[in-house]
Amino acid sequence: MTEQHLEPQDPAALAGADSVAHWTERYGHALMDTFGAPQRVLVRGEGPYVWDADGFRYLDLLGGIAVNSLGHAHPTLTAAISAQLGTLGHISNFFASPTQIALAERLLAVADAPEGSRVFLTNSGTEANEAAFKMARRNSEGPGGVRRTRVLALEGAFHGRSMGALALTSKAAYREPFEPLPGGVEFLPFGDTAALEAAFADGGGDTVAAVFLEPIQGEAGVLPLPAGYLARARELTEAHGALLILDEVQTGMGRTGAWLAHQHPHLGGGIRPDVVTLAKGLGGGFPVGAVVAYGERAATLLGRGQHGTTFGGNPVASAAALATIGVIERDGLLQHVTDLGAWWRSEIAALGHPLVAEVRGEGLLIAVQLAAPVAAEVASRALAAGFIVNPCTPSTIRMAPPYVLTREQAATFTDFLAALPHDLTGAAA
């Protein structure tokens, strides 16, 4: 297939048996309509680029929604997966593999977890949050026989779409079709320390089983928690025996320039949570997730037979995660993510474009806040110009590109933003 940059094309000329139009039509007859029609049908990737079935190339600035940390077809990652699959692909959890054990050890190390900590390996972030929710339910015995039945989460939170994770997700449109959901979850205003303190006041703190927090809310528009919020949440949960559970599915494994976002002093304030959930970038594109339980108390909340998963911790997924961690370390990608992210955010802000109201984020989790609800129109124009971004809110463009992105590649999108019409209007996302 000839590789092309995007140019205006006659749709009729691209309607062959291997075209995007052809595959999209087949998609509509074969797959459930849970995602809507695909924007493109992609057939190949290399580094930060992907190509569609018509041969057009795109700079992937979304990275499979913060998943493809090493880009596409990374030779070390593909070699590790191939070698493991050619040796031992899947075993049940009646048995263990060296890769499973080594991955758990590496995760405890990068999480700076204390003695007695343990890991539960999953297949996805949603599944990791399901396990963490069950851990919260097990933390039910409060002082003096009080039952801990309350779980606190934040407005704007997104923790997944399965029933337990959905109960922790605040968006009504996601929740309402599936109610009744698991109960006891209360949503507090985002970043409001006074509201958090009020939820623990007047004896109510002893009824809180857990607080679920994202250090940076991704789906809500890349919103970091205010400085000091996590530290106060840690003080309150520790004082009342509640669990502090951090969802780092999107922010973990180097996305923000640290292994975990809460390890940044200005975000976490030096806290140690009870539980952290991971997925997305952990496997560099291969499905894998994890629950890290800090210390013996959290690590023993789920006993034998109280949780499980068929594919979690399988040798191939574990090998993929180990390879991803290894490449991030070997190639100094944490520092690269830090430096590139800071530079890129400043470059976009310096454009002075009237449509760009704010640029925020950490590392390579970046939001461009627009001055009007035209994110869907901007994302559509970006796709037509060869860039993949996400209009995560009506006025926010989210970017979570591979860690291997270069300044030169990032600058091409900055140039695209600079050329946007100042009076752009369009439909909301």
Salt bridges, closest charged atoms under 4 A:
GLU3 OE2 - ARG44 NH2 2.26
GLU25 OE2 - HIS29 NE2 2.77
GLU46 OE1 - ARG44 NH1 3.43
ASP60 OD2 - HIS72 NE2 2.87
GLU141 OE2 - ARG147 NH1 2.61
GLU186 OE2 - ARG150 NE 2.71
GLU197 OE2 - ARG232 NE 2.81
ASP206 OD1 - HIS240 ND1 3.06
GLU219 OE2 - ARG398 NH1 2.93
GLU235 OE1 - ARG232 NH1 2.86
ASP247 OD2 - HIS159 ND1 2.73
GLU248 OE2 - HIS262 ND1 2.85
ASP274 OD2 - ARG234 NH2 2.82
GLU329 OE2 - ARG106 NH2 2.72
ASP331 OD1 - ARG330 NE 2.82
GLU358 OE1 - ARG360 NH1 3.02
GLU362 OE1 - HIS266 NE2 2.86
GLU377 OE2 - ARG381 NE 2.77
